């Protein structure tokens, strides 16, 4: 299996798990449930995955990055979630952007070769992303880290574990 195929498989696996976790959030209050006043909630997670994928796309294929408008302020790095559901777009809209940005990231990956993955990132890219492959690796562990936060919010709402 090629490195591109491995990265694609793991990106899809991480996203499928996230979507299973997100499927239990129904009402605006559930989507913005915070187990602690400073914790991330499900709606923030979905928007954050969209903005993060868009950031990664901007490094590898800048012409395919989008101006996500208020998403950057609401969900980008350093944003602070609020339990006020009226401060956010509807969950369906956020999920649509999350899905579209992941589809684009996967399409970008599909067009890369093994040699492309080994190329260094351009100057100005954060040091933790030294080459193109590291962008996709980071997308995988980053989603896993934040989906762990979803499991806590789900359990606080009374849902059983997705696995087990």
Buried (B, 14 or more C-beta within 10 A) or exposed (E): EEBBEBBBEBBEEBBEBBBBBBEBBEEBEBBBBBBEEEBBBBBBBBBBBBBBBBBBBBBBBEEBBBEBEEBBEBBBEEBEBBBEBEEBBEBEEBBBBBBBBBEBBBEBBEEBEEEBBEEEBEEEBEEEBEBBBBBBBBBBEBBBEBBEBBBBBBEBBEBEEBEE
